[in-house]
């Protein structure tokens, strides 16, 4: 192998490692909210507990391979040896303890981070209510208190609890903002709930974590956590938009489309979200649910 080839391979390896490390700054390992931070802690705790088994197993494997090598005349080989109560006790008790520790971490952590459970922050201002509808292949966010809506753009005030109600206007999907935490599914005809909070200002990536057809890879959105004053200013500018989200407009919006740019609706018909849930994702007043698309294979 020439020196140039080795250098290229080394550069490629270093580039891949750099890309992997940089991706951690935008994912679950770089949380920007209390839910994401606690989920990261659970991940680290679980990994540490499992390493208590993995590392000794690797070390013992290498040690046994080295000690019982063919050139080591001091190694005692006992082919007739079958049973040792002490060894059996160790080999079974350690995995049992690991399972108990992992079960405790998962049980306590999952109940503390139950998605419908409100975030306990006595010093925070009022909770922001947001209704989420997953469509083919875009995200619709309705602010029922302010009567505005947005497509593929989610603006929230920083350090303020946000309560999401989620449903699907098509097939099953999954709402996930890695840096804020708690992936949750959306399903037509029913609602799920999620509570999140952004502790720092910034723009975070939101994704669909459930394959839903041809446009799945483009089903992304930005979450902008902004100061309270900027959030209020955004609401004022959203109200100034002339586009109105009513039943006919929703029916057109629900049609499959790809590479959707962010869009604002200055007015939203009252009770639209509840009507969509009752109609299993179809536009209110339609004869039934939307016709199955190619995305049904994801179910």
N, C-alpha and C positions, 0 to 999 in steps of 0.2 A: 504494500500500500504506500503510495507516494505521500510526501509531506503535505502537499496541497490538498489531497483528498482527506487526510486526517484533520487538517485545519478546518476544512469545510464541514466535516462531520461534527467537530467540536463546536463550531459556531452555531450549527443547527441545533445541537443539544442545548447549548446555553440559551438560544433564542426560545426554544420550547419551554425551558425552565422559567425564563423571565415572563413569558406569556402566561404560564400557569400561576406564577406568583402574583402577577398583576391582576388576574381574574379574581383572585381571592379578595381584592379590595372592593369588588362590586357585588360580592355574594354573601352567603350566610356567615362567613368568617369575619366580616366587617359590619356588624350590626349597627343600626342607627336609631334604634328604639328599644324600649324595655323588653318587649316580647322577643325580638331577635336576639338581644343580649342573653336572656335566660335560655333560649334554645341553643345558643352557642355554648353556654355553660354545660347544658345537658350533653351536648355532643362531645365536649372535651372530657367530662367526667366518665361517660360511657367508653370513650376511646382509652382513657387511662386505665380503667378497670379491666378492659379486655387485654391491654398490653401486659397486665400482670400475669396473664397466661401465655400470650404469644411470645414474649421475650424469653422467659425460662424455657419454653419448648424449643425455640430456635437454638439457644445456648446449649441445652442438653443434647439436642440432635448433633450439633457440631462436636461437642465433647465426646459423645459416645462413638461417633465416627472416627475421631482421632484416637481415642484410647483403644478401641478394638480393631485398629488397623493390623494388617497381616504381619508387619515387621515388629509389632510390640510383643515381646515374649513375656512381659509381666502380666498381660491381661489374662484373667482366668475365665475360660469359657465353660459354662455349665449347661450343656444341652438338655440334661434331664430335669433342670430346675423348672418348676411350674407355678408355685404360689408363694406369696409373701403377704401376710396380713397387714404389715406396716405399709408396704408400698401400695397395696390396694386402698388402704384408708386414705393415704395422701392423694392418690390419683383420682379418687372419687370425691373427697371432701373439698378440694380446691375448686373444681368446676361447680360443685353445688353452691359454694359461697359466692362464686362469680355470678351465677344465675340469680341468687338472692339479691346481691348488690345491684345488678342491672335492673332487676324487676322493681326494686325500691326506687331507683332513680327514674325509671320510666313511668312508674305509677304516680309518684308524687309530682313529677314535672308535668306530665300530661294533664293531670287534674288542675294544677295551678295555672296552666296555660290553656284551659278549655276555651276554644274560640268564642262561644257566646258569653263567656264570663266578662262582665264589665271591668275595665281597668281601674283599680283603686288608686286614685290620685286626688286627694282632697283639695290640693292647691290649684288644680287645673280648672280652667273656665268650662263653659257648657260643652257637652258632647256634640260633635258634628255628625249629622245623619246623612249617609250616602247610600243610594240604591244602585246596585250593579247588575247589569244584564250582559251576558256573554252572547255574542252573535257570530255569524259566519262572515268574515273573520275579523272581528273588531270588538272593542269593549265600549259599552254605553254606561256613563255615570250620571245619575240623576241626583240632584240636591233637593229633596222634597221641601225642606224648610225655606229655601231661597227660590224654588221654582225655576231653576236653571238646569242645564244638562251639558255634557261634553262627551265627545267621542275620542277615545285613545289619549285622553289627557286628564289627569287627576290632580287637582290642586287642593292641598289641605294646609291648615295652620299648624305651625310647629308647636310642640309641647301641648297639644290639645288632643284629647281622646277622640277617636273616630269610630263610629259604629256603622258597620256595613251590613246591609241586607242584600243577599245575592240570589239570582236565579238565572236561568238560561232561556234564551229565545230560540234555541236550536237543540243540538245534541249536548251531552254532558261535557263540561269543561272544568278547568281548575284555575283559580285566581291565586297569584303568588307574587309578592314583592319580597325577594330574598333578603334584602337588608332590613326590612321591617318585621318579617317572620310570618309563620302560620299560613301555609298553603291550605286552601279550602275549595271544595267542589261546588259547581253550580249545576243545577238540574232543572229541567222544565217542569212546571207544575208544582214546584215546591221552593221554599226559601231556606237558605243557610245564613248563619250570622257570624260575624267576625269583628273583633275589637283590636285596633292597632293604635300606635302613637309614634310619631317621629320626634326624636329628641333633638335633632340637629337640622339646620337648614340645608337644603341641597336638592338635587334631582336624582331620583332613584329609578332603577329599571323595574318595570312590571312586566310579567310574562304570563303566557298560558302554559301550564305545566301538564296539560292533558292533550294528547294528539286528537285533532278534530278535523282533519282533512287537508286539502291542497294548500290552503292559506295559513296553516297552523304556524309556520315559521315566521310569518309576518305579524302574528297576533300579539303585538307588544304595545306597551304604553309607558308614558313617563309619569312618575309621581313627583310633583313639585311641593316640597315642604317649605313654606314661606312664613315670614312674620305675620302677625295678626293684621297689621295695617295693610300689608300687601295683599293678604287674602281678601280683605274687605274691598280693596280697590279692584281686585279681579272680579269679584261678584258684581260690582257696579258696571264694569266693562262688559261682563257677560250679559247683564240685563239689557244693555244697549244693543245687543245683537238682534236683528229683526227676524231671524229664523225661529220658527215655532214648532216645537215637537208635539204634534198631536197624533191621532190614530193613523191617518193616511201617511203622514211623514214617517212614522215608525214602521209602517208596512214596507215603505221603500227602503228604509235604512236596514231592515232585517234581511233584505235580499243579499245573497253571498257576494262579497267583494273583497279585493285584496289591496294591500299597500294603501290603507286608508290614512289620510292626513288628519290631524286633530281638527275638530269642528265644535263650535259652540252653538247652543240653542238658548236664546234669551227668554223663552217662555216654555213651560211644560204643562201639558194637560193634567189636571188634578186626578189623582188616583190611577195614573197610567201604569205604574209598576204593579199594583195589586191586580189590575185587569189583565195584565200580561201573564201573571202567575195563574190566575183562574182559568185563562184560556190556553194554558200549557205552552206559552211562548209565542203563540200566534197573535197577530194584531187584534185588539178587542173588536168584537163584532164579526170576526171571520167565522167561517163555517166550522173550523177545527184547527188542530195544530198544523204548523207549516209542513209542507210535503217533505218526506225524507230526502236527505241529500247523500252525497257520497261519504259524508262523515259518519254515517251510521255504523260503519265498520269499527269505529273506535269504541263502541259500546259492547 
